[in-house]
Amino acid sequence: AQSVTQLGSHVSVSEGALVLLRCNYSSSVPPYLFWYVQYPNQGLQLLLKYTSAATLVKGINGFEAEFKKSETSFHLTKPSAHMSDAAEYFCAVTLSGNTPLVFGKGTRLSVIA
Amino acid sequence: DAGVIQSPRHEVTEMGQEVTLRCKPISGHDYLFWYRQTMMRGLELLIYFNNNVPIDDSGMPEDRFSAKMPNASFSTLKIQPSEPRDSAVYFCASSLEETVWASTDTQYFGPGTRLTVL
């Protein structure tokens, strides 16, 4: 069975600093990987996804993630944090496009002015 | 499109009462998923449907939970009787029946229903 582990339940960065949110996956076959963002009192919104095409995936709001098979990782980055990036971020994995997602526990990102 | 619609957005009820959560998927989507989010367990899949047929309900916690999808545009998640440990945010999501190669997104999530059982 597939699973994801998000390292760090809470990450705090200064405005303008690099954002790095970590995600490691476990899967017996090549997975599809996703990052979702959840703003307070809202549903989940897809940031980006990896579908075995390019290993560097660019998403919305300036975020990107790199699939590294050798490290079984799919870390999310953004060069410069903005106050509006404060939210909860979820990494998720699935083995196909229309089967249920398995989510990590989430990482809460705080951005300090 | 209005996106996935869930109602109510907030529900407060007393232990033992029946609770019904509703979801309208995006028109044309053939898959519908119900998830539950709690602080302790994070996001968990409860059940999902394909073309109105339940495919996997192994995540439904117990017999008090039931879900139906009478047609392509409506689904319900019912808890009877409700208990305080059912307090959570319940999300509905939908997706197209096509491969992930072709779609720019997979699952679209609704805003969720925050359930509080006293």
gemmi code that builds the backbone of each chain (N, CA, C; Angstrom):
import gemmi

chains = {
    "A": [
        ("ALA", (0.849, -1.193, 0.000), (0.000, 0.000, 0.000), (0.884, 1.242, 0.000)),
        ("GLN", (0.347, 2.281, -0.614), (1.139, 3.498, -0.692), (0.883, 4.362, 0.524)),
        ("SER", (1.852, 5.233, 0.833), (1.704, 6.168, 1.947), (2.620, 7.354, 1.720)),
        ("VAL", (2.347, 8.429, 2.437), (3.213, 9.602, 2.402), (3.495, 10.050, 3.820)),
        ("THR", (4.685, 10.586, 4.008), (5.101, 11.140, 5.292), (5.536, 12.577, 5.076)),
        ("GLN", (4.903, 13.477, 5.802), (5.293, 14.880, 5.738), (6.108, 15.195, 6.984)),
        ("LEU", (7.315, 15.647, 6.781), (8.208, 15.940, 7.898), (7.944, 17.352, 8.394)),
        ("GLY", (7.555, 17.439, 9.643), (7.264, 18.750, 10.221), (5.801, 19.090, 10.105)),
        ("SER", (5.123, 19.130, 11.235), (3.704, 19.480, 11.215), (3.523, 21.000, 11.112)),
        ("HIS", (4.574, 21.746, 11.441), (4.491, 23.206, 11.391), (5.829, 23.769, 10.938)),
        ("VAL", (5.766, 24.601, 9.911), (6.952, 25.276, 9.407), (6.694, 26.770, 9.424)),
        ("SER", (7.673, 27.519, 9.897), (7.539, 28.959, 9.970), (8.687, 29.597, 9.200)),
        ("VAL", (8.356, 30.526, 8.296), (9.376, 31.220, 7.515), (9.088, 32.702, 7.534)),
        ("SER", (10.117, 33.478, 7.257), (9.949, 34.919, 7.130), (9.469, 35.264, 5.724)),
        ("GLU", (8.744, 36.335, 5.618), (8.288, 36.793, 4.308), (9.501, 37.035, 3.414)),
        ("GLY", (9.448, 36.489, 2.188), (10.578, 36.630, 1.276), (11.574, 35.491, 1.338)),
        ("ALA", (11.479, 34.664, 2.347), (12.409, 33.538, 2.495), (11.940, 32.329, 1.693)),
        ("LEU", (12.860, 31.388, 1.528), (12.554, 30.156, 0.813), (11.574, 29.309, 1.622)),
        ("VAL", (10.610, 28.732, 0.916), (9.696, 27.780, 1.528), (10.103, 26.376, 1.085)),
        ("LEU", (10.258, 25.481, 2.049), (10.562, 24.082, 1.749), (9.685, 23.206, 2.632)),
        ("LEU", (8.776, 22.469, 2.021), (7.912, 21.545, 2.754), (8.232, 20.143, 2.254)),
        ("ARG", (8.511, 19.254, 3.193), (9.035, 17.943, 2.835), (7.962, 16.865, 2.770)),
        ("CYS", (8.119, 16.005, 1.778), (7.196, 14.880, 1.600), (7.994, 13.685, 1.082)),
        ("ASN", (7.866, 12.578, 1.765), (8.432, 11.328, 1.294), (7.318, 10.317, 1.104)),
        ("TYR", (7.436, 9.510, 0.070), (6.372, 8.570, -0.239), (6.878, 7.144, -0.164)),
        ("SER", (5.924, 6.258, -0.059), (6.204, 4.836, -0.107), (5.209, 4.207, -1.070)),
        ("SER", (5.739, 3.540, -2.103), (4.856, 2.933, -3.087), (5.585, 1.792, -3.777)),
        ("SER", (4.874, 0.740, -4.036), (5.481, -0.435, -4.675), (5.596, -0.257, -6.187)),
        ("VAL", (4.864, 0.675, -6.722), (4.917, 0.965, -8.156), (5.032, 2.474, -8.323)),
        ("PRO", (5.415, 2.923, -9.520), (5.534, 4.376, -9.711), (4.231, 5.084, -9.364)),
        ("PRO", (4.308, 6.043, -8.487), (3.083, 6.696, -8.020), (2.783, 7.981, -8.773)),
        ("TYR", (1.575, 8.482, -8.552), (1.242, 9.850, -8.895), (1.243, 10.627, -7.571)),
        ("LEU", (1.855, 11.788, -7.574), (2.016, 12.559, -6.348), (1.416, 13.941, -6.506)),
        ("PHE", (0.891, 14.443, -5.420), (0.163, 15.708, -5.446), (0.514, 16.554, -4.227)),
        ("TRP", (0.393, 17.847, -4.411), (0.373, 18.773, -3.287), (-0.929, 19.559, -3.363)),
        ("TYR", (-1.620, 19.586, -2.215), (-2.832, 20.383, -2.080), (-2.607, 21.434, -1.003)),
        ("VAL", (-3.315, 22.556, -1.124), (-3.272, 23.599, -0.106), (-4.681, 23.794, 0.442)),
        ("GLN", (-4.740, 24.027, 1.730), (-6.029, 24.294, 2.383), (-5.925, 25.585, 3.169)),
        ("TYR", (-6.662, 26.601, 2.727), (-6.731, 27.855, 3.462), (-7.778, 27.703, 4.558)),
        ("PRO", (-7.683, 28.509, 5.594), (-8.607, 28.367, 6.727), (-10.064, 28.336, 6.301)),
        ("ASN", (-10.764, 27.358, 6.810), (-12.199, 27.198, 6.572), (-12.559, 27.004, 5.104)),
        ("GLN", (-11.617, 26.478, 4.360), (-11.891, 26.195, 2.952), (-11.545, 24.749, 2.621)),
        ("GLY", (-11.960, 24.319, 1.420), (-11.618, 22.984, 0.957), (-10.196, 22.945, 0.431)),
        ("LEU", (-9.818, 21.784, -0.078), (-8.469, 21.611, -0.602), (-8.397, 22.064, -2.058)),
        ("GLN", (-7.299, 22.690, -2.379), (-7.068, 23.165, -3.739), (-5.770, 22.549, -4.257)),
        ("LEU", (-5.815, 22.035, -5.472), (-4.631, 21.411, -6.028), (-3.574, 22.450, -6.372)),
        ("LEU", (-2.357, 22.235, -5.878), (-1.228, 23.099, -6.212), (-0.504, 22.589, -7.446)),
        ("LEU", (-0.208, 21.296, -7.435), (0.526, 20.696, -8.539), (0.455, 19.178, -8.410)),
        ("LYS", (0.861, 18.509, -9.495), (0.871, 17.054, -9.438), (1.981, 16.514, -10.326)),
        ("TYR", (2.468, 15.345, -9.970), (3.469, 14.620, -10.730), (2.814, 13.385, -11.323)),
        ("THR", (2.977, 13.219, -12.657), (2.351, 12.080, -13.332), (3.348, 11.340, -14.201)),
        ("SER", (4.584, 11.300, -13.788), (5.686, 10.585, -14.432), (6.120, 11.205, -15.754)),
        ("ALA", (5.796, 12.446, -15.951), (6.343, 13.171, -17.101), (7.609, 13.886, -16.584)),
        ("ALA", (7.632, 15.180, -16.591), (8.785, 15.919, -16.092), (8.914, 15.743, -14.589)),
        ("THR", (10.148, 15.586, -14.114), (10.336, 15.380, -12.673), (10.214, 16.673, -11.887)),
        ("LEU", (10.440, 17.812, -12.542), (10.231, 19.099, -11.879), (8.869, 19.616, -12.320)),
        ("VAL", (8.002, 19.768, -11.363), (6.624, 20.148, -11.658), (6.373, 21.554, -11.138)),
        ("LYS", (5.847, 22.382, -11.998), (5.491, 23.744, -11.581), (3.988, 23.825, -11.338)),
        ("GLY", (3.628, 24.500, -10.262), (2.224, 24.617, -9.918), (1.777, 26.059, -9.863)),
        ("ILE", (0.668, 26.265, -9.199), (0.131, 27.617, -9.088), (0.833, 28.386, -7.974)),
        ("ASN", (0.683, 29.696, -7.991), (1.187, 30.578, -6.928), (2.698, 30.498, -6.747)),
        ("GLY", (3.424, 30.101, -7.781), (4.880, 30.098, -7.713), (5.500, 28.883, -7.060)),
        ("PHE", (4.690, 27.894, -6.714), (5.206, 26.691, -6.095), (5.697, 25.691, -7.146)),
        ("GLU", (6.666, 24.898, -6.764), (7.116, 23.797, -7.594), (7.576, 22.645, -6.711)),
        ("ALA", (7.638, 21.461, -7.306), (8.079, 20.283, -6.559), (8.885, 19.403, -7.500)),
        ("GLU", (9.855, 18.722, -6.934), (10.708, 17.856, -7.729), (10.569, 16.410, -7.270)),
        ("PHE", (10.271, 15.531, -8.205), (10.164, 14.111, -7.915), (11.565, 13.505, -7.975)),
        ("LYS", (11.990, 12.905, -6.864), (13.287, 12.253, -6.811), (13.079, 10.791, -6.412)),
        ("LYS", (13.148, 9.941, -7.409), (12.886, 8.524, -7.169), (13.904, 7.928, -6.213)),
        ("SER", (15.175, 8.318, -6.359), (16.235, 7.729, -5.529), (16.042, 8.078, -4.052)),
        ("GLU", (15.393, 9.198, -3.800), (15.155, 9.624, -2.425), (13.707, 9.397, -2.001)),
        ("THR", (12.906, 8.867, -2.877), (11.445, 8.717, -2.662), (10.860, 9.986, -2.064)),
        ("SER", (11.207, 11.117, -2.689), (10.753, 12.401, -2.155), (10.020, 13.215, -3.209)),
        ("PHE", (9.232, 14.141, -2.717), (8.471, 15.058, -3.580), (8.286, 16.347, -2.780)),
        ("HIS", (9.399, 17.019, -2.493), (9.369, 18.218, -1.651), (8.805, 19.410, -2.414)),
        ("LEU", (8.087, 20.240, -1.707), (7.460, 21.435, -2.272), (8.305, 22.657, -1.931)),
        ("THR", (8.561, 23.502, -2.920), (9.360, 24.702, -2.677), (8.744, 25.926, -3.327)),
        ("LYS", (9.114, 27.074, -2.763), (8.775, 28.366, -3.351), (9.912, 29.296, -3.000)),
        ("PRO", (10.475, 30.004, -3.970), (11.684, 30.804, -3.695), (11.471, 31.913, -2.667)),
        ("SER", (10.290, 32.517, -2.670), (10.059, 33.672, -1.814), (8.651, 33.612, -1.222)),
        ("ALA", (8.585, 33.453, 0.085), (7.290, 33.309, 0.744), (6.534, 34.630, 0.788)),
        ("HIS", (5.241, 34.519, 0.639), (4.350, 35.667, 0.750), (3.380, 35.405, 1.887)),
        ("MET", (2.907, 36.469, 2.483), (1.975, 36.321, 3.611), (0.768, 35.462, 3.222)),
        ("SER", (0.358, 35.589, 1.985), (-0.825, 34.848, 1.539), (-0.578, 33.351, 1.403)),
        ("ASP", (0.676, 32.918, 1.547), (0.980, 31.485, 1.472), (0.676, 30.761, 2.769)),
        ("ALA", (0.387, 31.489, 3.814), (0.086, 30.852, 5.101), (-1.161, 29.986, 4.966)),
        ("ALA", (-0.982, 28.702, 5.195), (-2.065, 27.730, 4.993), (-1.550, 26.371, 5.438)),
        ("GLU", (-2.406, 25.358, 5.257), (-1.976, 23.985, 5.513), (-1.747, 23.309, 4.181)),
        ("TYR", (-0.660, 22.563, 4.088), (-0.278, 21.925, 2.840), (-0.264, 20.406, 3.024)),
        ("PHE", (-0.871, 19.734, 2.071), (-0.974, 18.280, 2.130), (-0.308, 17.644, 0.919)),
        ("CYS", (0.515, 16.660, 1.185), (1.073, 15.820, 0.141), (0.188, 14.579, 0.027)),
        ("ALA", (-0.015, 14.093, -1.192), (-0.889, 12.930, -1.367), (-0.344, 12.043, -2.473)),
        ("VAL", (-0.693, 10.780, -2.419), (-0.225, 9.805, -3.401), (-1.384, 8.929, -3.845)),
        ("THR", (-1.329, 8.499, -5.086), (-2.270, 7.510, -5.590), (-1.581, 6.732, -6.695)),
        ("LEU", (-2.150, 5.605, -7.037), (-1.560, 4.782, -8.085), (-2.213, 5.019, -9.437)),
        ("SER", (-3.328, 5.750, -9.451), (-3.964, 6.085, -10.721), (-4.784, 7.346, -10.528)),
        ("GLY", (-5.218, 7.918, -11.634), (-5.837, 9.233, -11.557), (-7.188, 9.279, -10.890)),
        ("ASN", (-7.889, 8.178, -10.875), (-9.242, 8.219, -10.334), (-9.437, 7.239, -9.193)),
        ("THR", (-8.405, 6.946, -8.489), (-8.541, 6.173, -7.259), (-8.247, 7.105, -6.085)),
        ("PRO", (-8.683, 6.717, -4.904), (-8.571, 7.622, -3.770), (-7.146, 8.063, -3.487)),
        ("LEU", (-7.064, 9.280, -3.041), (-5.784, 9.824, -2.621), (-5.492, 9.388, -1.194)),
        ("VAL", (-4.222, 9.110, -0.924), (-3.764, 8.860, 0.440), (-2.980, 10.100, 0.846)),
        ("PHE", (-3.445, 10.754, 1.881), (-2.881, 12.035, 2.286), (-1.874, 11.889, 3.414)),
        ("GLY", (-0.897, 12.797, 3.425), (-0.067, 12.958, 4.596), (-0.833, 13.710, 5.669)),
        ("LYS", (-0.206, 13.870, 6.826), (-0.857, 14.531, 7.965), (-0.978, 16.035, 7.787)),
        ("GLY", (-0.235, 16.576, 6.836), (-0.302, 18.007, 6.603), (0.811, 18.775, 7.298)),
        ("THR", (1.195, 19.901, 6.700), (2.172, 20.809, 7.302), (1.571, 22.204, 7.290)),
        ("ARG", (1.508, 22.795, 8.451), (0.995, 24.161, 8.552), (2.132, 25.139, 8.333)),
        ("LEU", (1.976, 25.997, 7.331), (2.984, 26.998, 7.015), (2.569, 28.346, 7.588)),
        ("SER", (3.438, 28.910, 8.379), (3.242, 30.271, 8.890), (4.278, 31.174, 8.230)),
        ("VAL", (3.861, 32.384, 7.862), (4.757, 33.351, 7.244), (4.812, 34.578, 8.143)),
        ("ILE", (6.019, 34.910, 8.551), (6.215, 36.005, 9.502), (6.655, 37.259, 8.763)),
        ("ALA", (6.003, 38.345, 9.062), (6.340, 39.617, 8.407), (7.700, 40.145, 8.855)),
    ],
    "B": [
        ("ASP", (-18.437, 26.682, -13.973), (-19.045, 25.678, -13.111), (-18.901, 26.134, -11.662)),
        ("ALA", (-19.883, 25.775, -10.826), (-19.872, 26.225, -9.441), (-18.917, 25.421, -8.586)),
        ("GLY", (-18.366, 24.363, -9.091), (-17.515, 23.527, -8.276), (-18.334, 22.530, -7.489)),
        ("VAL", (-17.662, 21.780, -6.627), (-18.361, 20.816, -5.775), (-19.097, 21.587, -4.678)),
        ("ILE", (-20.356, 21.277, -4.516), (-21.186, 21.989, -3.539), (-21.529, 21.052, -2.395)),
        ("GLN", (-21.317, 21.519, -1.180), (-21.659, 20.735, 0.004), (-22.591, 21.539, 0.899)),
        ("SER", (-23.501, 20.821, 1.512), (-24.386, 21.465, 2.479), (-24.732, 20.499, 3.600)),
        ("PRO", (-24.964, 21.006, 4.793), (-24.704, 22.383, 5.191), (-23.214, 22.631, 5.354)),
        ("ARG", (-22.809, 23.860, 5.529), (-21.401, 24.155, 5.781), (-21.039, 23.879, 7.232)),
        ("HIS", (-21.986, 24.083, 8.097), (-21.778, 23.807, 9.511), (-23.003, 23.090, 10.062)),
        ("GLU", (-22.753, 22.116, 10.927), (-23.854, 21.379, 11.539), (-23.490, 21.111, 12.981)),
        ("VAL", (-24.361, 21.521, 13.877), (-24.186, 21.217, 15.291), (-25.388, 20.399, 15.724)),
        ("THR", (-25.140, 19.260, 16.317), (-26.235, 18.388, 16.712), (-25.897, 17.724, 18.041)),
        ("GLU", (-26.879, 17.080, 18.582), (-26.668, 16.390, 19.851), (-26.466, 14.898, 19.624)),
        ("MET", (-25.725, 14.301, 20.505), (-25.458, 12.874, 20.420), (-26.760, 12.099, 20.274)),
        ("GLY", (-26.737, 11.139, 19.373), (-27.903, 10.308, 19.154), (-28.778, 10.747, 17.991)),
        ("GLN", (-28.585, 11.976, 17.539), (-29.386, 12.482, 16.438), (-28.846, 11.983, 15.099)),
        ("GLU", (-29.720, 11.975, 14.105), (-29.314, 11.626, 12.745), (-28.777, 12.867, 12.054)),
        ("VAL", (-27.695, 12.673, 11.322), (-27.084, 13.766, 10.582), (-26.988, 13.360, 9.111)),
        ("THR", (-27.362, 14.257, 8.223), (-27.242, 13.997, 6.781), (-26.437, 15.096, 6.128)),
        ("LEU", (-25.351, 14.722, 5.498), (-24.503, 15.656, 4.771), (-24.742, 15.447, 3.280)),
        ("ARG", (-24.711, 16.533, 2.528), (-25.072, 16.471, 1.116), (-23.949, 16.982, 0.226)),
        ("CYS", (-23.895, 16.422, -0.963), (-22.851, 16.808, -1.910), (-23.390, 16.792, -3.328)),
        ("LYS", (-23.062, 17.837, -4.064), (-23.365, 17.895, -5.488), (-22.034, 17.970, -6.217)),
        ("PRO", (-21.673, 16.932, -6.977), (-20.378, 16.962, -7.669), (-20.407, 17.888, -8.874)),
        ("ILE", (-19.261, 18.134, -9.441), (-19.177, 18.919, -10.669), (-19.851, 18.131, -11.795)),
        ("SER", (-20.646, 18.824, -12.577), (-21.389, 18.184, -13.649), (-20.439, 17.467, -14.602)),
        ("GLY", (-20.769, 16.208, -14.905), (-19.946, 15.433, -15.824), (-18.898, 14.577, -15.146)),
        ("HIS", (-18.682, 14.808, -13.864), (-17.711, 13.983, -13.135), (-18.350, 12.652, -12.760)),
        ("ASP", (-17.599, 11.587, -12.993), (-18.138, 10.252, -12.773), (-17.699, 9.628, -11.455)),
        ("TYR", (-16.738, 10.262, -10.779), (-16.244, 9.736, -9.513), (-16.587, 10.725, -8.403)),
        ("LEU", (-17.011, 10.171, -7.282), (-17.302, 11.000, -6.117), (-16.698, 10.351, -4.883)),
        ("PHE", (-16.037, 11.170, -4.087), (-15.316, 10.688, -2.914), (-15.812, 11.421, -1.669)),
        ("TRP", (-15.921, 10.703, -0.559), (-16.188, 11.308, 0.741), (-14.957, 11.101, 1.622)),
        ("TYR", (-14.437, 12.211, 2.186), (-13.303, 12.181, 3.090), (-13.715, 12.782, 4.426)),
        ("ARG", (-13.001, 12.394, 5.465), (-13.191, 12.985, 6.791), (-11.842, 13.515, 7.278)),
        ("GLN", (-11.857, 14.700, 7.859), (-10.629, 15.313, 8.356), (-10.755, 15.576, 9.845)),
        ("THR", (-9.832, 15.029, 10.621), (-9.749, 15.297, 12.060), (-8.316, 15.630, 12.422)),
        ("MET", (-8.158, 16.270, 13.553), (-6.809, 16.613, 14.005), (-5.987, 15.355, 14.253)),
        ("MET", (-6.641, 14.355, 14.816), (-5.905, 13.149, 15.215), (-5.514, 12.278, 14.012)),
        ("ARG", (-6.394, 12.149, 13.057), (-6.188, 11.176, 11.989), (-5.944, 11.801, 10.623)),
        ("GLY", (-6.025, 13.138, 10.550), (-5.797, 13.775, 9.261), (-6.949, 13.513, 8.301)),
        ("LEU", (-6.651, 13.456, 7.014), (-7.658, 13.231, 5.978), (-7.771, 11.749, 5.681)),
        ("GLU", (-8.977, 11.233, 5.782), (-9.209, 9.806, 5.534), (-10.327, 9.641, 4.521)),
        ("LEU", (-10.144, 8.698, 3.605), (-11.210, 8.366, 2.672), (-12.242, 7.499, 3.372)),
        ("LEU", (-13.493, 7.856, 3.201), (-14.569, 7.064, 3.781), (-15.143, 6.095, 2.749)),
        ("ILE", (-15.480, 6.630, 1.569), (-16.120, 5.828, 0.534), (-15.983, 6.561, -0.783)),
        ("TYR", (-15.993, 5.821, -1.903), (-16.075, 6.512, -3.176), (-16.955, 5.744, -4.156)),
        ("PHE", (-17.525, 6.500, -5.071), (-18.470, 6.007, -6.066), (-17.914, 6.221, -7.475)),
        ("ASN", (-18.283, 5.328, -8.370), (-18.043, 5.508, -9.797), (-19.368, 5.282, -10.502)),
        ("ASN", (-19.800, 6.266, -11.265), (-21.101, 6.157, -11.951), (-22.207, 5.731, -10.990)),
        ("ASN", (-22.212, 6.366, -9.837), (-23.241, 6.214, -8.809), (-23.156, 4.893, -8.041)),
        ("VAL", (-22.186, 4.065, -8.335), (-22.059, 2.769, -7.673), (-20.928, 2.836, -6.653)),
        ("PRO", (-21.176, 2.425, -5.407), (-20.082, 2.425, -4.428), (-19.004, 1.429, -4.812)),
        ("ILE", (-17.771, 1.891, -4.852), (-16.646, 1.057, -5.261), (-15.890, 0.518, -4.061)),
        ("ASP", (-15.665, 1.362, -3.092), (-14.887, 0.968, -1.926), (-15.422, 1.719, -0.712)),
        ("ASP", (-15.979, 0.993, 0.215), (-16.503, 1.621, 1.432), (-15.736, 1.136, 2.661)),
        ("SER", (-14.547, 0.634, 2.443), (-13.777, 0.073, 3.554), (-13.369, 1.125, 4.579)),
        ("GLY", (-13.436, 2.387, 4.198), (-13.082, 3.438, 5.128), (-14.221, 3.910, 6.008)),
        ("MET", (-15.415, 3.441, 5.758), (-16.558, 3.818, 6.591), (-16.334, 3.240, 7.972)),
        ("PRO", (-16.338, 4.076, 9.000), (-15.899, 3.615, 10.326), (-16.772, 2.535, 10.944)),
        ("GLU", (-18.049, 2.606, 10.775), (-18.925, 1.601, 11.363), (-20.307, 1.713, 10.753)),
        ("ASP", (-21.163, 0.820, 11.186), (-22.488, 0.740, 10.564), (-23.331, 1.988, 10.770)),
        ("ARG", (-22.923, 2.828, 11.657), (-23.686, 4.059, 11.857), (-23.562, 4.987, 10.655)),
        ("PHE", (-22.556, 4.742, 9.838), (-22.312, 5.578, 8.665), (-22.864, 4.880, 7.420)),
        ("SER", (-23.543, 5.650, 6.579), (-24.006, 5.121, 5.306), (-23.936, 6.235, 4.263)),
        ("ALA", (-23.716, 5.846, 3.020), (-23.640, 6.824, 1.940), (-24.413, 6.302, 0.743)),
        ("LYS", (-25.030, 7.234, 0.048), (-25.796, 6.894, -1.140), (-25.493, 7.881, -2.249)),
        ("MET", (-25.723, 7.424, -3.455), (-25.608, 8.315, -4.608), (-26.749, 7.944, -5.561)),
        ("PRO", (-27.918, 8.492, -5.345), (-29.093, 8.105, -6.132), (-29.026, 8.527, -7.594)),
        ("ASN", (-28.244, 9.551, -7.875), (-28.058, 9.960, -9.272), (-26.710, 10.652, -9.417)),
        ("ALA", (-26.381, 11.015, -10.635), (-25.042, 11.541, -10.924), (-24.778, 12.908, -10.316)),
        ("SER", (-25.810, 13.569, -9.828), (-25.620, 14.928, -9.351), (-25.861, 15.080, -7.853)),
        ("PHE", (-25.926, 13.971, -7.128), (-26.252, 14.109, -5.708), (-25.772, 12.892, -4.920)),
        ("SER", (-25.203, 13.190, -3.756), (-24.798, 12.124, -2.844), (-25.056, 12.568, -1.417)),
        ("THR", (-25.325, 11.604, -0.552), (-25.504, 11.894, 0.861), (-24.623, 10.991, 1.703)),
        ("LEU", (-24.203, 11.533, 2.826), (-23.504, 10.774, 3.852), (-24.313, 10.926, 5.131)),
        ("LYS", (-24.773, 9.801, 5.664), (-25.650, 9.838, 6.822), (-24.972, 9.178, 8.011)),
        ("ILE", (-25.164, 9.782, 9.169), (-24.668, 9.207, 10.419), (-25.862, 9.063, 11.356)),
        ("GLN", (-26.128, 7.827, 11.766), (-27.269, 7.568, 12.621), (-27.000, 6.368, 13.514)),
        ("PRO", (-26.946, 6.538, 14.825), (-26.973, 7.794, 15.559), (-25.597, 8.430, 15.621)),
        ("SER", (-25.563, 9.747, 15.732), (-24.282, 10.441, 15.786), (-23.684, 10.367, 17.196)),
        ("GLU", (-22.350, 10.445, 17.246), (-21.617, 10.430, 18.509), (-20.593, 11.568, 18.506)),
        ("PRO", (-20.181, 12.030, 19.684), (-19.204, 13.137, 19.737), (-17.929, 12.850, 18.950)),
        ("ARG", (-17.493, 11.612, 18.894), (-16.261, 11.295, 18.155), (-16.433, 11.419, 16.644)),
        ("ASP", (-17.638, 11.639, 16.181), (-17.870, 11.875, 14.753), (-17.599, 13.322, 14.361)),
        ("SER", (-17.352, 14.162, 15.343), (-17.080, 15.576, 15.070), (-15.837, 15.687, 14.196)),
        ("ALA", (-15.970, 16.346, 13.071), (-14.898, 16.427, 12.086), (-15.356, 17.341, 10.958)),
        ("VAL", (-14.461, 17.559, 9.993), (-14.854, 18.206, 8.748), (-14.961, 17.117, 7.694)),
        ("TYR", (-16.093, 17.084, 7.025), (-16.338, 16.073, 6.004), (-16.262, 16.733, 4.629)),
        ("PHE", (-15.387, 16.197, 3.782), (-15.203, 16.738, 2.447), (-15.758, 15.777, 1.400)),
        ("CYS", (-16.315, 16.361, 0.397), (-16.723, 15.629, -0.788), (-15.809, 16.085, -1.932)),
        ("ALA", (-15.432, 15.170, -2.805), (-14.601, 15.506, -3.957), (-15.128, 14.756, -5.170)),
        ("SER", (-14.877, 15.304, -6.351), (-15.293, 14.604, -7.568), (-14.200, 14.702, -8.616)),
        ("SER", (-14.226, 13.775, -9.565), (-13.236, 13.792, -10.647), (-13.829, 13.178, -11.906)),
        ("LEU", (-13.166, 13.484, -13.012), (-13.579, 12.966, -14.311), (-13.127, 11.528, -14.493)),
        ("GLU", (-13.830, 10.797, -15.310), (-13.400, 9.442, -15.645), (-12.479, 9.522, -16.847)),
        ("GLU", (-11.246, 9.867, -16.593), (-10.245, 9.849, -17.643), (-8.897, 9.653, -16.960)),
        ("THR", (-7.918, 9.349, -17.761), (-6.624, 9.103, -17.141), (-6.022, 10.408, -16.637)),
        ("VAL", (-5.168, 10.278, -15.691), (-4.545, 11.451, -15.119), (-3.666, 12.156, -16.136)),
        ("TRP", (-3.272, 11.478, -17.199), (-2.463, 12.116, -18.232), (-3.227, 13.254, -18.891)),
        ("ALA", (-4.505, 13.036, -19.072), (-5.286, 13.986, -19.847), (-5.824, 15.124, -19.011)),
        ("SER", (-5.991, 14.890, -17.751), (-6.629, 15.928, -16.945), (-5.583, 16.826, -16.299)),
        ("THR", (-5.922, 18.065, -16.129), (-5.003, 18.977, -15.455), (-5.140, 18.856, -13.946)),
        ("ASP", (-6.255, 18.391, -13.516), (-6.444, 18.150, -12.083), (-6.977, 16.738, -11.919)),
        ("THR", (-7.002, 16.261, -10.737), (-7.689, 15.003, -10.503), (-8.945, 15.256, -9.717)),
        ("GLN", (-8.839, 15.368, -8.438), (-10.016, 15.522, -7.622), (-10.249, 16.970, -7.198)),
        ("TYR", (-11.456, 17.425, -7.424), (-11.869, 18.743, -6.979), (-12.620, 18.580, -5.659)),
        ("PHE", (-12.219, 19.375, -4.677), (-12.818, 19.257, -3.356), (-13.868, 20.344, -3.127)),
        ("GLY", (-14.895, 19.974, -2.400), (-15.859, 20.948, -1.919), (-15.310, 21.665, -0.694)),
        ("PRO", (-16.070, 22.650, -0.192), (-15.596, 23.446, 0.948), (-15.674, 22.716, 2.282)),
        ("GLY", (-16.378, 21.591, 2.304), (-16.467, 20.802, 3.527), (-17.660, 21.164, 4.386)),
        ("THR", (-18.056, 20.204, 5.213), (-19.082, 20.415, 6.239), (-18.425, 20.176, 7.589)),
        ("ARG", (-18.472, 21.199, 8.427), (-17.915, 21.057, 9.783), (-19.011, 20.552, 10.704)),
        ("LEU", (-18.847, 19.329, 11.171), (-19.843, 18.689, 12.034), (-19.367, 18.692, 13.476)),
        ("THR", (-20.229, 19.162, 14.342), (-19.973, 19.123, 15.780), (-21.101, 18.351, 16.443)),
        ("VAL", (-20.749, 17.282, 17.136), (-21.735, 16.476, 17.850), (-21.494, 16.670, 19.349)),
        ("LEU", (-22.490, 17.219, 20.006), (-22.351, 17.548, 21.436), (-22.728, 16.381, 22.342)),
    ],
}
model = gemmi.Model(1)
for chain_id, residues in chains.items():
    chain = gemmi.Chain(chain_id)
    for i, (resn, *xyz) in enumerate(residues, 1):
        res = gemmi.Residue()
        res.name, res.seqid = resn, gemmi.SeqId(i, " ")
        for name, pos in zip(("N", "CA", "C"), xyz):
            atom = gemmi.Atom()
            atom.name, atom.element = name, gemmi.Element(name[0])
            atom.pos, atom.b_iso = gemmi.Position(*pos), 0.0
            res.add_atom(atom)
        chain.add_residue(res)
    model.add_chain(chain)
structure = gemmi.Structure()
structure.add_model(model)
structure.setup_entities()
